[in-house]
Amino acid sequence: MTKHEPPPPDDGGRIIEEPLSEALSRRYLAYALSTIMNRALPDVRDGLKPVHRRLLYAMRVLRLDPQSSAKKCARVVGDVIGKYHPHGDTAVYDALVRLAQDFAQRYPLIEGQGNFGNIDGDNAAAMRYTECKLTAAAQLLLDGIDEDAVDFRPTYDGEEEEPLVLPAAFPNLLANGASGIAVGMATSIPPHNAAELIDACLLLLQRPQATTADLMERVQGPDFPTGGVIVESRASLLETYETGRGGVRVRARWEVEKLERGGWRIIVTEIPYQVQKSRLVEQLASLIELKKAPLLGDVRDESTEDIRLVIEPKSRTVEPEHLMESLFRLCDLENRFPVNMNVLDKTGTPGVMGLKSALLAFLDHRREVNIRRANWRLAKIESRLHILDGLLIVFLNLDEVIRIVRFEEDPKQKLIETFSLTEIQADAILNTRLRQLARLEEMELRREHAELSEERDGLMALLGSDKKQWDKVASDLRKVRDQLSGGIIGKRRSTFGEAPAIDAEAVIEALVVREPITIILSERGWIRAAKGKVEDPSELKFKEGDKLGFLVPAETTDKLLLFASDGRFFTLPCDKLPSARGQGEPLRLMLDIDDKVKLVAVFAHKPGRKRIIASTGGYGFVLPEDEALANRKAGKQVLNVDGGEALVCLEADGDHLAVVGDNAKILIFPVAELPEMPRGKGVKLQSYREGGLRDVAVFAEAEGAGWTDSGGRRRDWKEWREWLGRRAAAGKLAPKGFPVTKRFRPRGS
């Protein structure tokens, strides 16, 4: 450093030399813990996050009780962010609004006046326009907070105090549910019926060894604010409640409204929890526009204060159950609510709890609250009894007390010396007005003394007995249940049902008009469907250089099966095929077929039919045709060609099988020797030293065997029994006159 350069500035100890990885990990951990404990996860005891707890406590401080008049939400939000919650006003107001929405909270904790949003997803009015106050349910959560029931801590600026947890007279965690995303973890708890939860708590108090299955006799399942029908199985719910993780399927509640002339329409009166009605209507309208719901004709929203969605079918011949089952799969008329009961325990440690663990944690909290309130009340009673003892002395010596007060220089000390009083008793006497002393009555004093003494004895007995403490918890819960189980709010809203076993795809297919068609597939893979029967295939036109590959008679209600040389089956609905007015469409745009793969067979599927498939390697088996159906563009691998190619796919309409190899040897054996398989390589049909399988034919013994020559003429084969043998044998050379192509019929016939 030269003498002209200024000295370096003092960093004030703000520069710390440490590895970047350690600095980042430590700070990120601090951020993660702050998010988990102070923002995202609720406390298992009162079911509240810090912002909700601070809102309720601030409103209690403002005396916004249910009996009082409401105040502007801006006043409440200002107090919360100014005293307890140093975050943005928008976040605090959004939390306040949610606590007031009856479609978001099973038991609203705030009573709002003004526009607090709706189930369509519309936002609430600005906080300067809305007003709020506490509800009776919120009062139950706060009951006893002024009686040393819970611990308090300094607020962020140290000027105020806030509760660490609320006394919570009912299990709010499960009653109202919760959701939140922290760092590396999340929580999602559905709301429940409070009366059912309290019944489960009482069962645990009677039988601490009760299992989750026992508790589910009282807690049937979630009870959503918006109602709906829960279609989750009891076994699934039991697993969810035992592990704390799972999901609940909820469906909209609907009914059929009859119209004139045999018509009908669906009326949806309840929708799944957390589904916006306006978005649901948009989904249904989009399904109609995109033609993804062929059973749906129209949808209208006729809701006022109650939900009323009108769903009209495409045709009156559709069954209402079929229409709704198809819509449940396509839109939010059915929704799955995830369950992840990740909460903070009494020590602030996050963890996933099941139903029983959560209820036991709540009961332990209630017991602790009662013990603390009893100790607080006992201290108050002891203080009052001490004063009453002094007042009784005053009553018995009233004239002397008056004299001492009037004439003594130090009346307090004189009273203490004369009547053996304490300073507290002496102060109470001196603070009592003379006219009140004159009206003191011994009977009244002794009555109050006796009542307080009796209450003190009861509290001391409570504090000295675990059984009495749990009895007190049970008694309080019964009183709360009576308050929460009455009226509309206490009645269960979500009911339980089973999803009917209806094949929606089969229903849609049943609406297709059944008509005969002819499927035309060219050699280059262009496919189309002509109405009726094609009388003269020679009149069909194709693109230049292309010609007819397959001509398949079918009906619009059929499914077309295509068997490829790589052993895969592909399925196409016949009613979705392009019209024969043009040249059709390339098959490879509809299916994932490689250009090198050839089609071996194309036919209309018939349920229950069986086919014989075989590869050039000489292996094959009997395939139930139903196993060949595939709803994927990639098809379904059925035959393992093992380096070769699929060769034949014949209908198993006979009792004997004739196979011919490249070596011109023929073997005939009963079809019964082939196994029936859904997929695989199959068994060996014929043995070869060189080459492989050339062709296969199926025939009935009663009708006899034969072949078709190149001219299309049928040639009977009377001596076919001479070629009978066992499967996998080599066979004998073909008879004279057998086609030189070594095939039982020309290719493509």
Phi, psi and omega in degrees: 000129176279165183287347180270346181279138178288154178293151179295147181292148178286126182281354177066022181077013183273349180262122181240127178267116178201158179300141182299321182298319179292319180297315181293314183297319181293318180289323178292323177297319178297318178295317181297314180297322178296318180293317182293313189271332188245005183218309196262323187260139178277161176275135183295337185282312180247356176070019185244149168271163183306320183295322179291319180297319180291325176298310182295320181292319178298322179290328176291319178299325178281000179060042178269061179284164179302332181277345183270173177278153182283158176236162181302139178297330178298325178293316180295312181298321178298317178295320182294311183284336180279329185252322192238324193233091185282066178228184183292148181293331180295316180296318180293318180293322177299320177294320178298315181299317182297323179293344182258351184275119182288345176269353177252328181248130177295322176232090183306137181261349178230135176263114183262146175236120185118195182274108179250029179083177180212178184287349175286347182100004178292143182284160176286162175292166180299152186297340179285346181259339186259158179230161183205162171202170183285156174260173178296325178296321178294324177298324178295326178290329184266352186300122178094005183291338178270005183245035178057036181283332183223166178278150176243160177220158177295148176286180187298332180258000177078003182271336181234179173234151178223152181285143174287330181203156178266155180301325173055092180281350176219157184289081186293332181305313181272333182292315181257347180071181180195159174209147180182155179237119178256201177266111180080001178202163181214168176224146178206106185237123180284153176287156181225171176278123186296322180297320178294321179296319179294322176299321177294321176298317179296325176295320178295325178291326178281319183227088181300338181273006181302140181272173177298323177298322177295318180296329181288349171289337177261314179262098185293327183162186178300157177226097188280147180300328182268007177076227182093176181244122179274122183248018177282141181290156180296324179296320179292319178296321179297316178296321179297316182288333179282319184266339184083004179226145179159215180195160181229123177272127181235135179244156176292149176269131184219162178214159181264130176251118182285142177240178180290155175059036175079006179281169179200166174207161181263136175244115177268122184251342177218141180240160182300156182298137176068017174261125179282129184297319181296320179293324178297317178296320177297321178299314181296318178296322179293323177298323178291315183295319182273000178059038178267349178236085186294343179272347186267128180263311184201161177218139179221147176255107180250028184287145169241248173284329177258152180285134176210095175258127181259121179243121181253139181281162176291325181217146180288347178284348178287139175283138180304320180297323180293319179298313184291322178298322178292324180285327178300329181279341190254342185214186185277017170296339168237132183224148177252117179270118181286145179243122175214092188278068180265113187223171175264131177276187186295340178268359182085013181269127179285147179185158179270128181242147171274182182300312183295317181297319181295318180291322178295322177296321177295316181296319176299321178295317180296323178295317179296320178299315180295320179296316181293320178293323179294318178296319178296314180294322180297320178295320178296319180294317179299319179295316181292319179298323178298318179290320180298324177300319178293320181293327177296323175296320178299317182296320182287337183230048188296317182296318180293321179296318180295320180297315181298318182295324185279323192247341182278145179289323179237080186298326182297311182292324180295319178298318180298316182289321186287315187249011180056049180267164172266168178299322181296316179294318180296317178298320180296321179292314181293332179277354179272133181291153184299320181292332176287324176297323181293333183265359180298135179240135183298319182298319180294318179296316181292326177296312179297322180296318181293318180297315180292325178295319178295318178295321178298317179298321178295319179293321179293323176294322178297315182290339182264002184225123176296320181299316179295325179295315178291325176298322178295318177300315181296318180297317178297320181295323178296321178294318179294321179299320178297326180286323186268345184270350182273160175074191183292324185292332183276340183288138178298135182258318179274133176250178184240145179203180178239139177288122181295146180277083181241129177276099183298325180293321178295325178295316180297319179295327181295339180278348180288132179291130183276113181222147176285139177222166173236123182269128183246119180235120182278168180297329180273004172092024175265128187240145177203167181229123178259141179290142178073206183253138176274108184287319184232098181299337182293342180274353179291142181251143180227170176295159182300130181086000181248160178207178184292134176253305179225142175233109190240117173286138182202188175230159184297336181274355182280167170245133182271127177255133179237123181255121184260162184292345177271008176089008180262147172254139176240149183234135175227132174290131184294331181286347180263000182286147180293156182289155180276006178294330177252204180270359181090198179228153179295132181297329184285351171278338180268329185230156178270077179249129178291148181298333182278349183273135178256156175270129181268318182211146176224126184202162177276133183287139173234121182302138177087348182284155179239151181226155176253122179241146182209157180249168179295341177287353178090020179245148179191178180196172177270128183246123169295126187298332179297332180287347182275346183294137179215133180263009181257149177296331181282355179076194183225122179285117183245313182254126175275107186279345173053053177088346179261216179222153171292137187248313186223157173211092187249148175290132181278071184254019177222181181248356179229151182238131176247128180236145178228138182258176176297339180275008177068017176265140183245141175227135178239133178208161181295143177298333182299342179283352178269137177283154175261122186223151175278335179191162178139193180271328182092195181244164181288130179270318184209146180266141181224142170278321178223157178074204182202203182283137179254316183201162180223143176223144178245135179211162177264138182302323182293330182270337179088167182262172178176188177211170180245128182278180183294340178272000178088010181269142180278129178245118178284151183232091187287331185267022187301335183293340178293341180262006178294140177197192178263151180305143178081006175281174182278329181087185180236159178301147182297152179290167177296144181090351178292138185306142179293342177288351181059042178228148179284342178206154180299148179299135178089354179275000000 
